[in-house]
Amino acid sequence: MSETNESIKVLSEDETWALLSTASFGRVAVSIAGQPEIFPVNYVAHARSVTFRTAEGTKLFGLTANEKVAFEVDHYTATEGWSIVAKGTAHALETEAEIAEAEQLPLNSWIASVKRHYVRIDVHELSGRRFIFGDDPDPEIDAS
């Protein structure tokens, strides 16, 4: 755990996973036909991976065509916030055992829609930061 300054704290891996487990909404970034795309998803962080449901369509196709993804989640209040970026490999769950395990997770969609596919991101790189909000420093004082 190192601090870049008083307002930004780099989180340890355990702290980052703990925060990731408290949220349920994030964004998955994929590359489709050489173009970046970002999709909002409801997710569960479980067993050092991220799992979400999706319907057939662009998102699922993108994950199938290019399994390397980034996943981002953040949270903030009036006084502080945090941001987490995970990079990893996504794959659609296909075996009965994988799907049965995913069905036990509390994956709740924000909208009523049929999402028959489960996707798991095996996280290979994880970074997290906590921010303390405040007024901008006086540039005259910090110029020295």
N, C-alpha and C positions, 0 to 999 in steps of 0.2 A: 504494500500500500504506500504509494508515494503521492505527494501533493505537488502540483505544478504551481499553485499559489493558494492563498487562503480561501478562494472562492471555488476552486475546482479540486476534486479529490478523485484520483484513479482508484477504482474499486478492485479488490481481490477477486479471484475467480469464484470463491465461495459466496462473497457478498453479491456478486453479479448474478449468480444462479438464484440466490435467495430472492432478489428483487424481481428477476424474470418470472419467478414462480408466483408472485403476487398479482401480476397483471393477466389480462386475458385477451387483449387486442393489440395487434402489431401489424407490421407491413413486411411482406416478402418481396424481394427484388430479384428479378430474373432477366436473362437476356433472350430476346426472341428476334430471330432474323437480324442479329447484330445490333438491336436496339434495346435499351434498358426499359423495363416495365416494372411498376410497383403496384402490388395488390394488397388491400387491407384484408386481414384474416383474424378470426377468433382462434385462439390457440391454447394449448396447455404445455407448459414446460414440465417434462417428466423424464427421469433417468438420463439426465444430461443430454436431452434432445428436445426438439420442439415438434409438436404434432398438431395438425389442423385438418379440417374436412373441406372438401371443395366439390363443385359440380364439374361435369365435363365442360371444356371450353378453353379459352386462351391460357389461363393460368396453368391448368393441368398439362396442356400441350407444351407450354414453355418449360415446365419442370421436367417433362419427359425428354424434350429435345436438348436441354442443357441443365444437368443436375446440379451444377455449382450455383449456389444462391447466397444472398445476404438477407438477414432478418433483422428488423429494427423495432424496438419498443421504447417508449419513453413515458414519463409521468412528471407532472409539475403541480405545485401549489403557488400561492402568492409569494412565498419566501424561498422555496427551493425546488429542485427538480433532479431527475436522473435520466440518463440515456444509455441504452445498451445496443450494441451491434454484434450479431453473431454471423459467422460465415461457415458454410458447410455444404454437405451433399444432401440433396433431397431425393426421396424416392417414394413412389406410390406403394402403399402396403397392399400385398397381394395374397399372402398365405392366410389360411383360416386362423392360425395362432396370432399373427400380427393384427389382423382385423379384430379378433375377439379382445385382445389386449387394448386396442384403441377404443373400442366401444365401451370400455369400463371407465375411460377418462371423462371428466366433466366438460365436454366440448359443446358449448351452447352457442348457437348462431344468433346473431342480432336480428336477422330477418327470417321469415318463414320461407324456406326453400329446400328443395331436395338436394342434398350433398352426399352422394354415395361413395365418394372416394376419400380415403385417408392418406395424408402425406406426412412423412416424418423427415425432419431435417436432422441429420447427424452433425452436430456442431464440432468443428475442428479448430475454430478461432473465436474467442469471446473477449469483448472489451466493454467496460462499463465506467461511467463517470457520474459523480454527484456534483451538483452545482448549488451554491448558495447565492441567491439573488441579492442585489443591492444597487446602490447608486454607482454611476460611472466615476472612476477616480478623477481627481482634478489633474488635467494634463500639465499644468504649471508645476505642480508638486512632483509628479512622477517623471518629469523631463530630465531630472538631474542624473 
